[in-house]
């Protein structure tokens, strides 16, 4: 991946799960683009830190369990947008169902993952601002990275 801006990046969602958790499995899904996305947020794993201090020697540090993160996109609310509608369905879903997501960057590289939307609050911030939605997408599977073609 070369250096690039975030301009042109997109977010898409599907209610279906991939047959396999790889590029081919996700590419076979019909994902619906979410419109009016202003920003996506941070994508990528962090690890819990596990420490052990032996009586003799220095402190030992290990990577613990991964947390694949959460996207917190910001979008101008559009109730006619099919992607935003499915995002709201996911936010209202109490069954713990995993939804599939795709982030596409400016150069065409992709990040696929499954997650759950933990709410989609709306913000009315003033007369000269858009009505905004700010969902939190908790990423539940290791993201599949696909290089640009």
C-alpha positions as CSV (number, residue, x, y, z in Angstrom):
1,X,0.0,0.0,0.0
2,X,1.3,3.4,-1.0
3,X,0.7,6.6,1.0
4,X,-2.8,7.9,0.3
5,X,-5.6,10.0,1.7
6,X,-8.9,8.6,3.1
7,X,-10.8,10.3,0.3
8,X,-12.9,7.8,-1.7
9,X,-12.9,5.2,1.0
10,X,-16.2,3.3,1.5
11,X,-18.0,1.1,4.0
12,X,-20.4,-1.7,3.1
13,X,-22.5,-4.1,5.1
14,X,-24.3,-7.5,4.5
15,X,-26.6,-9.5,6.7
16,X,-25.1,-12.7,5.4
17,X,-22.0,-14.5,6.6
18,X,-19.2,-15.6,4.3
19,X,-18.9,-19.3,3.5
20,X,-15.2,-19.0,4.4
21,X,-13.5,-16.3,6.4
22,X,-11.1,-15.4,3.6
23,X,-11.1,-13.0,0.6
24,X,-13.0,-15.4,-1.6
25,X,-15.7,-16.0,1.0
26,X,-16.3,-12.3,1.6
27,X,-16.1,-11.4,-2.1
28,X,-19.0,-13.8,-2.8
29,X,-21.3,-11.7,-0.6
30,X,-23.6,-9.0,-1.8
31,X,-22.5,-6.0,0.4
32,X,-24.5,-2.8,0.4
33,X,-22.6,0.4,0.5
34,X,-23.4,2.8,3.4
35,X,-23.9,6.3,2.1
36,X,-22.9,9.7,3.4
37,X,-20.0,8.4,5.5
38,X,-17.8,11.3,6.7
39,X,-15.2,9.2,8.5
40,X,-14.6,5.6,9.4
41,X,-12.3,5.5,12.5
42,X,-9.6,3.1,13.5
43,X,-9.3,-0.4,12.1
44,X,-6.9,-3.0,13.4
45,X,-6.0,-5.3,16.3
46,X,-4.5,-4.5,19.7
47,X,-3.5,-7.1,22.2
48,X,-3.9,-7.4,25.9
49,X,-0.6,-7.2,27.8
50,X,0.3,-10.1,30.0
51,X,3.1,-9.5,32.5
52,X,5.1,-11.8,34.7
53,X,7.6,-10.6,37.2
54,X,10.0,-13.5,38.3
55,X,11.8,-13.0,41.6
56,X,15.1,-13.1,39.6
57,X,15.4,-11.2,36.4
58,X,13.4,-8.6,34.5
59,X,9.7,-8.3,33.9
60,X,8.5,-10.5,31.1
61,X,5.8,-9.2,28.8
62,X,3.6,-11.2,26.4
63,X,0.8,-10.5,23.9
64,X,-2.4,-11.7,25.3
65,X,-5.8,-12.0,23.6
66,X,-6.5,-9.8,20.5
67,X,-9.1,-7.1,20.4
68,X,-9.9,-6.4,16.7
69,X,-11.2,-3.0,17.5
70,X,-14.2,-1.0,16.7
71,X,-15.1,1.3,13.8
72,X,-16.9,4.5,14.8
73,X,-18.0,6.0,11.5
74,X,-19.8,9.3,11.3
75,X,-22.4,9.8,8.7
76,X,-25.1,12.2,7.6
77,X,-28.3,10.4,8.4
78,X,-30.3,9.3,5.4
79,X,-33.3,7.1,6.0
80,X,-33.6,6.3,2.3
81,X,-30.0,4.9,2.2
82,X,-30.2,1.1,2.0
83,X,-26.8,0.7,3.7
84,X,-27.7,2.9,6.6
85,X,-31.0,1.1,6.9
86,X,-29.2,-2.3,7.2
87,X,-26.8,-0.7,9.7
88,X,-29.8,0.4,11.8
89,X,-31.3,-3.1,11.5
90,X,-28.0,-4.5,12.8
91,X,-28.0,-2.0,15.7
92,X,-31.5,-3.0,16.7
93,X,-30.8,-6.8,16.3
94,X,-30.8,-8.4,19.8
95,X,-29.9,-11.9,18.5
96,X,-26.1,-11.4,18.7
97,X,-26.0,-12.1,14.9
98,X,-22.7,-11.2,13.1
99,X,-23.0,-9.0,10.1
100,X,-20.3,-8.8,7.4
101,X,-18.5,-5.6,6.5
102,X,-16.1,-4.3,3.8
103,X,-13.9,-1.2,4.0
104,X,-12.5,-0.2,0.6
105,X,-9.6,2.3,0.5
106,X,-8.8,4.8,-2.2
107,X,-6.4,2.5,-4.0
108,X,-9.0,-0.4,-4.1
109,X,-7.5,-2.4,-1.2
110,X,-10.1,-4.0,1.0
111,X,-10.6,-5.0,4.6
112,X,-13.3,-7.6,5.3
113,X,-14.5,-8.5,8.8
114,X,-17.6,-9.5,10.8
115,X,-19.0,-7.5,13.6
116,X,-22.0,-6.2,15.5
117,X,-23.4,-2.7,15.6
118,X,-23.6,-1.6,19.2
119,X,-26.1,1.2,18.7
120,X,-26.5,4.0,16.1
121,X,-27.2,7.2,18.1
122,X,-28.2,10.3,16.2
123,X,-27.0,13.9,16.8
124,X,-28.8,17.1,16.0
125,X,-26.1,19.6,16.8
126,X,-27.4,23.0,15.6
127,X,-29.1,24.9,12.8
128,X,-26.1,24.9,10.6
129,X,-25.2,21.2,10.9
130,X,-26.3,17.9,9.4
131,X,-28.4,15.4,11.3
132,X,-25.7,12.8,12.0
133,X,-25.5,9.1,13.0
134,X,-22.6,7.6,14.9
135,X,-22.7,3.8,15.0
136,X,-20.2,1.7,16.9
137,X,-19.2,-1.4,14.9
138,X,-17.4,-3.9,17.2
139,X,-15.1,-6.0,15.1
140,X,-15.5,-9.7,16.1
141,X,-13.2,-11.5,13.6
142,X,-9.7,-11.0,12.4
143,X,-9.9,-8.5,9.5
144,X,-9.0,-10.1,6.1
145,X,-6.7,-7.8,4.2
146,X,-6.9,-7.8,0.4
147,X,-4.3,-5.8,-1.6
148,X,-5.3,-3.5,-4.4
149,X,-5.6,-5.2,-7.8
